[in-house]
Amino acid sequence: MFHKNKTQETTEKGRRNLPPFCSIFYLFAKHTISTKKSCPHTRLKGLDLNRKYGLLRLLLNRNSKLSIKNKLTIYKTILKPTWTYGFELWGSAKKGNIDRIQSFQSKVLRTWYVSDRTIHHDLNIPAVHETIQPRFKSFHSKLENHPNQLANALSFTTHPLNPPRRLKRRWPRDSLAE
């Protein structure tokens, strides 16, 4: 971890020093989130999306004989669930990190249309920023009635210790107030 005195704690494995990290289990999947400034979760999502899009490129490009409706169905059933999974983890990331996913969405859908405004208006597909807030509110409302006390404790809109905020940090519960 990084401390005020700028030292870094690392874990030793054999002769190598491993970088600091923390692990989060979400829906039985282990997500490792680094303590560095960049958001590796959105970066890894972007890599996974590009890999899947590479496999589907022949079906989704301009030369494909599929109709726009069929191309949109492929996008909604294969690619969109990939980036919507785990909103509760990375939905409060910085705007620049969320823009990675937005640029992927625009890149895939732009093969049929020209501007982002036209994409979202004509295809009735909301932008990534517009998708995060309703999904988190739904997740938060489910936590309020959860039988597990630890999960129920996550449903509070304020942090119990009320730590000071530094810089422009966003917390997941901030999207409830928007």
Buried (B, 14 or more C-beta within 10 A) or exposed (E): EEEEEEEEEEEEEEEEEEEBEEEEEEEEEEBEBBEEEEBBBBEEBBEBBEEBBEEBEEBBEEEBEBEEEEBBEBBEEBBBEBBBBBBBBBBBBBEEBBBBBBBBBBEBBBEBBEEBEEBBEEBEBEBBEEBBBEBBEEBBEEBEEEEEEEEEEBBEEEEEEEEEEEEEEEEBBEBBEE
